[in-house]
Amino acid sequence: MDVFSMLMPLIPFLFFFALLFLHGRGKTCPSCHEPMPVFQSPLTKTRRQWIVGGYRCPNCGCETDLKGRQVAANTVPDQGALLLGLGMFVVCIAISLLLTCIPLLMLLMRN
């Protein structure tokens, strides 16, 4: 097997993380109006941020949702955002499994 065939299942995840990166650009803090960081350390994320995403301002500590709206720290995660993120991840896994099976099937057909 060549390297491309081995790395092909990772392609959907690259698109998934690129989409998350592009979605996070250009957000500003609703409280102090400073730009929000695109990447946040996993050690500073709250439970709500781990479940549905969001940002925390490094300047004032304000917590926002993915759309950049301020939320209280104890806000219950929005079920729609949770289902959307989970659905996108499941689609990435399904595509990766298909991309894994195609080279294997081609290899079996050659023999």
N, C-alpha and C positions, 0 to 999 in steps of 0.2 A: 504494500500500500504506500502511496506517496503521501507527502506531508499535507497537501491540499485536501485529500480525502479524509484525513484524520482531523483536520481543523474545521471542516465544513459544518459540523453540527453546532459550532460556536457562533456562526454567523447571525442567527436570530437574536442571540443574546447581545451581540454587538449593536444591532439595531435598537433593541430594547433600551440599553444603557445610553445610546446616543440620543434617543428620544427623551429620556429623563434629563440628560444634560441640557438639551436645547430648550426643554420646558422650563428649566430652572433659571435660565439666563434673563437678566433685565429686571429682576424683582427688587423692589426697594422696601425698606422697613416702614410700615404705616405709622410708627410712633416717632422715630427720629429721622426718617427719610434717607438713611444711609443705604448703599447698595448691599443686598443680601449676598452671602457667599454661595457660589454654585455648588460647592462640595462642603459637607459638614462632617466633622469627625464622628464616627460611630459612638464614641464614648460620651458625646454631649447630647445625643438624641434622647428624647423622651419616649415613653411607651407609645403614645399616640403617633409620634413621628415614625416609629418603627412600623406601625401598622398601616397608616395611610399616607405618610410622608408629610412634608412641611419644612419650615425653616426656622432657625433661631438666630436673631440678630446678635452678632458678636459685640456690638456697641452698647445696646441697652438691654438685651436679654428678651426682647419681645418675641413671642412665638406666633407663627403664622401657618395657615394651611397652604396647600399647593398653589392656590390662586393668589397668594400674597395678602389675604385678609387676616387681621389679628384675631386670635382665638385665645381663650383662657387655657391655662396649663392643664386643667382637669376636664377639658371638653371631651365628650364621648366621640369616638371616630365616626365619620359619616359612612354609612353602610354602602352607598353607591360607589364611593371612591375605593373602598376596600374590595368590592366585587370587580371593579374595573381593573385594578392592579393585579388581582389574583387571576382574572381572565386573561390578561396580557401575558402573564407568566406561564399559564397553562398552554397558551397558543405557542409560545416560544419553545416549550418542552416538546409539544407535538411535532412542530416543524423540525426540531433537532433530531427527534427519533426517526422521522422520515428521511432526513438527510444522512443519518447513520445507516439506515437499512439499504438505501439505494446503492452505495458502493459495495456493500456486502453482497447484494443480489447480483450486481454486475460481475463481481468476482466469482460467484458460484456459477453463473451462466457461461463464463469463459471455460471453466473446467469441464 
